[in-house]
Amino acid sequence: MSNGNPEPHVAHEPAAPFLVGARATDGRGGERTALALVADPTGLPRIAWTGPAVPGLSAEHLRDVAEAGSQAPGNHGAERRSVSILAEVATLWFGRPGLAGHRLGRGSNPAAGRDWATAFQTNSISTDAATTVNAVDHRAALSLTTEIEPLTGGALRIRHRLTNDGSDPYVLDHLEVAVPIDQRVSEALDLTGRWAAERSPQRHRINDGVWLREGRSGRPSFDSPTLLTAGTGGFGFGAGDVWGIHVAWSGNTRHFLERQPSGIVTLGGGELLLPGEVVLEQGDSYTTPWVFLVASSAGLDGLAAQLHQHTRSLPAHPSTPRPVVGNVWEAVYFDHDLSRLRELADRSAEIGIERFVLDDGWFGSRRDDTSGLGDWLVSDAVWPDGLGPLVKHVRGLGMQFGLWFEPEMVNRDSELYRAHPDWILSIGDREPLEARNQLVLDLGRPEVRRYLFDQISAVLSAYEISYVKWDHNRPLADAGTHGRGGVPGVHEQTLGFYALLDELRAHHPGVEWESCASGGGRIDLGVIERVERFWTSDMTDALSRQSIQRWTGQLVPPEYLGAHVSAPTNHQTGRQFSLDFRAATAFFGSFGVEWDVTSASAEERARLRGWIELHKLHRALLHSGRSFRLDTPTEEHLVYGVVAADQSQAVVAFAQLNETVREPVPFVVPGLDPHRTYTARQLIPGSTGSPHETKADWRGEGLDFTGAVLATAGMPPPYRAPLTSTIVHLSAV
């Protein structure tokens, strides 16, 4: 919330329908999402159409089509096929309302329930870099500003701001963005999951009513829908007309899809507000999170391409090659010993690791997960000389040094909690149940943020630290704030998290930040404006990671996604994999190692060094090109890759996950120049002769293909050995 009056209205109002987003450019000639906006003299502008912009698209004709499709008058009058930028019941809209709230009385009768139904009137529409609509409802004493912004890459984002112009408080229940989409859609797809199994796809037919996904754990969490998508029947990665929506917010969220009996279909979302969480006094405003809209005629990959290009245009997007990371968590856990860590750093540097990260256990009384959180001081017991000796050793080997923090959490067994038990989120004096032996600090309170900033900043200033892994290991429950008498505090908590991270970034510009929340529990387009990396999942099993990474890539490009080579026997599942399969699975992402490489043989370290060298050789392409995923006839194998922006090369993976009855089919590579010729080479380190390593038998080595052949007939598949991954590099002749 912010205090003050609405921004001055801009005196420009297009009379004719116009397209938002159609003239935006992504710099690469890709698809762009557009919507047709129609001014309405009786109320708010209406959205007559949304979809991918194509040459010759006319807002006037789209308006006419929408109006011509109106149903005949019935009991409720004529139904419009277009939808206002904020759905209101006053316009005979009987679907999900865009605004829900009411005004309190100060000793009056009624005490609550006034101004619950609005009828906004447009004051002005400006069409500069973004389209801004200013509107007011004088009877309800509310003002509304809506922004629709075309983005680099082709996506649109939309948000509302509501201001209370009245003297009595206004209780806001929800303020959401919703847009109409093509009524030809018949299937919906979003993601769900659990810890260590994030972003699992689920698909269903669209029926009348609301498909509602709510996130109530104070963060997007493992079961976040991520991108709620609707499309024409049978849509896939590379084909079909699809529309997607994403709420760019790191707190509680709603995503929904609604089809009415009239056939109108809307996609929408916003912040999920808890009861009484936002109460607007006179002059106060509430601004929704940005809600991203993407539309494509090229399937799910078309949506991903627009979102990936947007994130690559952000100021926080990493400007340097993604360093190969060595995280010591699965190597040492809480057992911090300087001599052992020095040896691990030596072996890490030898195999080509560029960033060495010390994880949980370096501070306070933190010898296990029951104590110490909140006390961000280097432990004298474990580190009598501080972290300096280890940092100096790591830096002397030519590696960056990184450190783990979990700023939002506290253990009861900590100096911080003993001094400030009132600093946690709770309902009055009723503490919430512990999870992971933790409680949650109230970051909505400035004094809590100041304490955390001072402690974390002191550590970052004391040592040459290039990287912070910021963790968040428990959901928010009974999340009341003492600062406001125990009312819900998730909204202010999310803003406080952003504010603390923003301040730390400003004071330590040389530090890169990773978002981790028990793995991939906080991956969204709000936090991505503040971090350079995500920990994709706590699951490091290579077979599980194939699917997790595949679907996380629907929102986030591969350079953000931490993908690590773990031990030969995975500590979570007990499954064993060859080093080649583990490394190939991590190859496309922000490559790293989560393995005690001091326990690896010299042969294994040499093999891993070879994989790291291959990754470094190709990471500029992997982390800048357009990603694609193929729709394969069976789930036993996956095909995915990256094509260079100039179509000069591509890297493609064929991952055989299990045995199949059918022979694998040739795999195609879309997006290359159909008139150029490309030579195919398999990417794999030189053979060591180890019986533990598996090389897929591939018959395409050294062959030449035109881009047209690659996009239609494809390349020969590898031999169907389970748990192998063949990576092919295609370079223009």
N, C-alpha and C positions, 0 to 999 in steps of 0.2 A: 504494500500500500504506500501511497505517497500523498502528501498534503498539497493543497493548491487547487486552483480552478482549472477547467479544461483549457487546452491550448487555443489560441485565437483561431477562429474559422477562416479558411482560405476562400476568397471570393472567386471561385471558379467551379462551375457545375456543368459538365458536359450534358447536353440535352439528348444526344443520340446514344444508342447502345455502343459500348466499346469493349475491346478485348484487353484484359490485363495479362501480361506475360507474353503476348504474341510477338512483341518487338524486342524482348530481352534476348541477349546473346550469351551463349556459353563459351564462345571462342573456338569451338571445335565443330560446329555445325550439327550438333546432336539434337535430340528431341527437346521440346520445351512444353511445359504445362501452361495452359491458359484457361481463363474463365471469361465468360461474356457477362458484363455488368450492365444492367438496365436501370436507369433512373426512374423512380416512381414518385409522382407528385403527391400521392396519398400517404406515403410512408418512407420506409427505408428502400434503398436500391435492392433489386432482385438479381439473383444469379440464374441466368437462363440456361447456362451450359458450362460444363467443365470437361477438359480432355486435352490430348496432345495437339499443339498448334500445327497446322498444315497450311501450305500456300493456298491462297484464295478463300481462307476462312473469313466469314462476314458476321460481325456481331448483330447486324440488323436481321439477317436471315435466321440466325440462331434464335433471336428473340421471336421472330414470326413463327418459327417451328414450335417453340415452347408454348406460345399463346394459342396456336392453332390446335394443339393437342389437349387443350383444356376440356374437361368433361362438361357435359350438359348440366344446366342448373338442376340441383336436387334440393333436398331439405335444408342444406346449409349454404346454398348459393353456388355460383360457378367456382370450381377449384382451379387454381393456377398451377401450371406445371413448373413454373420457376419458383425459387425459394428465396426469401429475404435473407440479407446477410446476417440477420439475427432473427431466428424463428420466433414469432409472437402469435399468441392465440387471437389477438385482435384482428389479424389478417386471415382468420378462418384456418389457421394452422393447428391441427389436432395431433401432430406428432410430438416428439420430444422438444420442449421449449428451449430456446437458447439462453434465456435468463430465468432464474428462479430465485426469489427473494421477497422480502416484505419489510415494511417500515414499522419501527417501534413507536409507541406513544409515550410521552413523558407525563405520567399521571393522568392520561386521557382514556377515554373509552371509544374504541377498543384499545387494549394495551399493545396489540400486535396485529399484523395481517393486512395493513393498508399498502397500497401501491404495488400489489403483487402481479398485476397485469399491465404491461406497458403498450404504448402505441407511439413509437418514436417517429419524429418527422425530420427529414434531412435538412440540414442547414447549408451544407456545402460539400462538394466533392473536388479534391485536388488530384491531379495526375502528373506528379513529378517522377522522381525515382521510384516511389511507391504511390499507390492509390490510397488516399486517406478520405474517409467519410466521417463527417461530423454531424451528429443528430442530437435531438433533445426531445424529452417528453415533459412539457411544462406542468401538466397535471400531476405526474408522479414525481416531479422535481429531480429528474435524473438526466444526465448527459452521457452520450455514447460516442466513442471514437473507434473506428475500425480501420486497421492498416492491412493492405494486401501488397506484399513485396515480392517482385520477381528476383530470383537469385541466380548467381553464376552457376551454370550447370543445367538450368532449366526448371528447377522446382519453384513452387510458390510457398510463401509462408504468410499466415494470417493471425492477427490477434485483435482482441477488443480491450478497450479501457472504459470502465464505468465510473462515473463521478456522481457523488451525492450532492445535489444542489439544495436539498431541503434542510430544515433546522433540526428535524428528528433523525435518529440513527436509522440506517438501512442495513438489515441483516442479509448478507449475500449467501445463498445456498449453492448456486453454481452459475457460472458464466462460461459458455462453451461456443466453440466454432463448429459450424456444420455446413457442408456444401452438398448440393445435389450432384449425382453422377448418372451415367447412362443407364437407362432402365433395362438394357440388354444384359446386364450383369446377372449371373446365375449362381456363382460360387464365391465363397469367402475363404480367405486363408489368413491366419495369424500364427503367432508362436506361443508356446507355453514351456514349462520345464520345472525343474527342481534344482537343488544344489548339485553341482557337478554334472548336470544334464540340462544346461541352459539351451533355450531357443530351439525347441523341438516343434516342427510344423504340425498344424492341425487344420483340416479343411472340411467344409460342409456346404451344403446347398443353402441358398438364401431363401428364407421364407418370410412371410409377413410377421412384423413385430420387430423388436430390438434385440440385436446381439450386442451385449454390453460386457466389456472387460474392465474391471476395476483393480487398481493397485493400491493397497491400503497399508503397506509395510514401511512407508516412509521413504521408499526408493523404488526405482523401476522393478527390481528384484528378478529372480530367475524365471518367473512365469510371465514376464512382461510380453504383451502382444507385439512390441517392438515396431512393427509396421502392419497395421490392419489393412488388408488388401481385398478388394472385390474385383472380379473380372468375368469376362465372357467364358462360356463353358469350355473346359479343358485347357485353360491358360496354363502356361508353364514358364520356364526360365527364359526361353527365347521367342515365344509366340503368344498371341492373345492380347486383347485390349484390357488394360488393368488400371485401377485407381488405388492409391495408397495414402494413408494418413498416419502421422506420427506426432505425438505431443512431446515437445522438446523441454522436458521438465524432469528434475532429479528427485522429486518428491512423490506424493500421491497423485495418481492420474486416472482419467477415464478415456477409453476409446470405445466408439460405438458405431454400429451400422444399423440403419433402420429402413425397412420397406413397409410402406403403407398399402392398404388395399387398393388405392388409386394407382399403384405401380411406382410412385415416386420413391427413389432410393437416396438416402443421404449417408455420408460418412462424416463423423465428427469426433471431437474430443476436447479435453481441457484438464484443468487441475481438479482433483477430487478434494473438495473442501469439507472438513469435519464440522459438526454442529457449532455454530457461533464462532468459527475460526476467523471469519472476516466480517467485521461490523464497521460500516463506513459512517463516520461522523460527517458533519457538514464540511464540504470541501475536500474530503478524502476521496482517493481514487484506488481502484483495483485494476491491475493489468493482467490479462491472462498470459500464460506461456505462449510462445510461438507454436502454432499448429502447422505442420508441414503438409502440403498437398503435392502429390506427384501423380502424373498420368502418362501412360505410354501405350503405343500399339505394338511394342516389341517385348511384351512379357515382363517378368520380374527383373530380368537383367536391365531392361530399359529404365525401370524405376530406380534400381541401384546406381546406374550410371549417373543419373541426375543428382542423387544424394551424395555420391562419392565426389563429384566435381565441386559441389558446394563445400564440403568439409575441407577439400584441398585448397580452397580459396580463403579459409579463415586465417586471421593473424596468428592464431596459436598453432596452426599446422606446422609440423616440424620442417625446418628448412635445410636440414643436413641429413645425410644417409642414416638410416636407423641402425644404431650400434647393436652388435650381437651381444646379448645379455647373458651373464651367468648369475643366476640367483641361487643362494646357498641353502634355501629352506629345506628342500628334500634331501640335501646332503648332510646337514648338521642339526636341523630343527633348533631346539633351544640350547644345544651343547656348544657354547661359544668358547673356543680355545684359540689363543693367538697363533700358536705354532701350527695347529691344524689348518686354520684359515689361511695362513701364509702359504702353506703347501698347496692348498686348494687354489689360491690365487696364482701360484707359479704354474700349475698344470693348466689353469684356465687361459693364461696368457700364451702358453705354448700352442694351444689349439686354435687361437685366433679370437678369443672373446675380447670384447672392447669395453664392456661395462660390467663391473663386479658389484653385486648388490648384497648387502648384509640385511637379512630379514629380521623377524621378530626375535626379541630376547636380549637386546643390548642395553636396556634402560632399567632404572629403578630396581625393584625386587622381582623382575620378570624372569623367573627361572622356569615357569610353566604358564599355562593360560589362566591361572586363578588370581594373579596379582600383578600390580605394577602399572596397569594402564592408567594414563593420566599423569604419570610422573616422568616427564620427558627430559630426564637427566641421565647421563651416561653412568652405568652402574660401576661404582668403585670396587665392588666385590669381584666382578668379572673382568673389568677393564681398569686396573689400578693406575695405569698411565694414560687413561682415556682412549679414544679411538685413533689418536694420532699415529701410533706405530703401524696399525693395519692400513689406515688411509695412505700413509707415506709409502708403505710397501706396494700397495695396489697401484698408486700413481707412478711409482718408480718403474713398474712393469709396463707402463704405457696405457693403462686402463683407466677409465673413469670410475668413480666410487659412488654407489647409491645406497640409500638407507630407507628402512621401512618405518612408517608411522601409522597409528590409528587414532587420529585426533578427536573424533567425535565420541569416543567410548571411555569408560572408566570402570575399574574393578573396585568392589567394596574394600578389598585389601590394597589400599593405596594411600599415600599421603594426601593426595588431592581429595579423595572422598572423605577422609577423616576430617579434613579442614573445612570442606564445603559440601556436606551431604545434600544441601538445598540446591545444588547446581545441576541436578539431574532432571530429566523430563519425567514427570509423575503427576498423578491425580492427588493434589494436596499432600497429606502425609502417608498415602498408600503407595508404597513403592511397587513398580511393575515386577513381574516375574523376571528373574535373570535368564538370559540366553547367552551361551558361550561364557558364562560366569561374568557377564558384563551388564552395565547399565549405560544409558545414553546421556551425554552432557547436553545441556540446553544451549545450543549455539545461537538461539534467538536473543540471548542476553549479551549485551556488549562486554560486560566484565568477564564472561566466560571466553569469548573470542579473544579478548586482550590477553588473558592468561595464556591461552594456547599459542597465540602469535608470538608472545615474548619467549616462551619455552622453545618452540620449534625454530624460531628465527635465531635464537642463541646457538643452537646446535649447527644450523646451516652456516652461521657466521664463523664458528670455531674451526670448521674443517672444510677441506676442498671437496664439497659434495655437489655432484652434477645432476643428481636424479633422486626423486622421492617416490616411493611406492605408498600411495595413500589408501589405506584399507578401511573397511566398514563391515564388521562381521556379525551384526545382529539387526533384526527388524525393529521398528519402533512400535512399542505397545504402551497403552496408557500414557500417551505422549502429551501430557499436560505441561504447561509452563507456569512456574511459580511467579514469574514476572507479571502474569496477568491473572492471578488467582486460580490457576489450575485449568484454564480453558485450553482447548487443543492448540498444540504448538508446532505441528508439522510444517505448515506454510512458512512460519518464521524460521524454523529450523533449516529449511531448504535455502531460504535467502541468506541465513547466517553462514551456512556452508559455502555458498558462492562468495560471500563477502570475505570470509577468512582466506579462502584459497586465492581470491583476487589480490588481497593485500600481500600475501606471501609471495605471489608471483611478481608483484610490482617491486618488492624489496629484494628479491633474489632472481633477477632476470636470467642468470646463467644456469638455473636449475630447471630440468624437465620433470614433468609430473605424470604419474600413472594412476588411473582410477581403478581401484580394486574394491570389490564388495563381496567378500566370500567367493571370490572369482568374478564372474560376469554379472553381478547383481546391480551394477549401476552403469549401464551403457545407454546413453541417450544423447540427443543433439543439443541439450542444454549444457551438460558437463563437458562435451567435446570442445566447447569454446574455451576451455580452461586447462586441458590436458593434452599431452602428446602421445599417450599410449593407454591402452586398456589391458587389464589382465582378463583374458577371454573366458577362462574357467579354471577353477581349482582342479578339474579333471585333466590330468596329463597323459592318460591312456591314449595312445595314438589312434586306435580304432574309434573310440568315442569322440575324439577331437575332430575327426573328418567331418562329421555332421555338425558339431557345434560351430566350427569355423565356417562351414559352408553357409549356414543360416545367419550367423552374426554378420557376414558380409552383405546381407541384404540392406543393412543400414550403414555400415562402417567400412571404409576401404582397408585393404590388407595391411598397410603400413602401421595402422593403429593396434593391430591385434597381436598381443603377445602369444607366441607359439613356441613352446620349449620342448627340447629333446629330454625325455626322462630316462630313468634307469631301465635296463633290459627287462626286468620284472617290475611291472607297475605296482606301486605301493597301495593304490586304491582298489584295483580290480584283480590283481594277482596274475594278469595275463602277460605273456612274454611276446616280444616283438623283435625282429631284426633291427639293427641300427639303421639300415637303409630305409626301412619303412618309417621308423620314428623320425628320422631327419627329413625324409621327403614330405611327411605330414606337416612339419614345421616350416618347410622351405619358403612358402609364399608370404608368411606373415612377418611380424617383427621377431626375427629369429632369436632363440635363446636356448640355454641349457639349464635344466633343473635336475642335475645328476651329480653324484659325488664322483667326479672324473679322476680322483686319486685312486678309486677302486677299479677303474677301467684298465684294461691291459694296454700296453704300448701300441699294439695293433689297432685296438678300438679307438684310442686317441688319435692315431694317424688317420683312420677312416673318418672320424668326426671332423678333424681339421680339414680334410678334403671337402666335406659337405659345407663347412663354413666358408671355405674359399669359393666354392661354386655360388653360394648365396651372395657373397659380397660382389662377385663378378656380375650378377644379374639383378641385384636388388634395386638398381635405378629403374629398370623396366618393371619389376614386380610391384613397385610402390608408386608408379605413375601412370601405368597403362589402364585400359578399360578391362575390367574383370568380366568373365563369362562363366556360366555353368550350363552344362548340357542336360537336356531331358533324356535320360537313358532308359532303355526298355526294361531293365531289371534294377533292383536296389543293391545287387551284389557288387556293382562297380559304379564309380563316380568319375566324371570327366569335367575338368574345370581348368581355367587358365587366365592369362593376361595378354592383351594385344597392345603393342606400342601405339601411341597417339598418331605417329606418322606412318603406321602400318609397315614398318621396316622389319619387324621381328615379333615373335610371340613365344611364350613359354606355356606349355600345356602339360597337365598331369592326368594320367589314367591310373586310378587307384582301384585295384581289385581287392575287395573287402572279404569276399567269401567265394567258395566254389560255386559254379553255375552248371546247370545241365546244358544250356545252350552255349555255343561258341560266342565269345564277345564280338560285337559288331564293330566295323570301322568307326573311328571317332573323328568328328568333323571339328574344324576350327573356324568359327565365324569372325568376320570383321577385318580380314586381310584384303589387300588390293587384289581383285580377281585377275588382273592382267600381269602381275609380277610372279616370279618364280622364287620358291623358298626351298632351302636345303634343310633337311631334318637331321638332328643329332641328339642322341640320348645324353642327358646330364646325369652323370654318376661318377664318383671318384674312381680312380684306377683300382683294379681288383687286387685285393690283398691275399687272396687264396684262403680266406677264413671260411670254414664250413658254417659259421654262424651268420654269414651275410648272404643275402639272396639278391641276385640280379635277374630281373624279368627278361625273358627271351623275347626280343622285339625285332620284327622283320623289316622295319622301316629305316634302319640306320643308313644315313648317307643318301637317301633318295631325294629327288627333287619333285616338288609339287607346285602347281600354280595356285594362286589364292582361290580361284574358282573351283578347282578340284578339292581343295581343303574344305571349302564351305559346303560342298555338296556330297561328293563321294567319300572324302575323308582319308585318313591314314590307316594302315593296317593295325589291328589291335595287338597288344602283347599277349604272350602265353598266359593262360588264366590261373596263375599260381596265387593262392589266397594270401592276403596280407602282403602284397607287393604294390609298389607305386612306380610307374614308369614316367619320368619327366623328360619331355622333349623340347628342345630349343629349335625354333624355326627362324632362319635368317634369310633376308632377301639376297638373291644372287647378284 
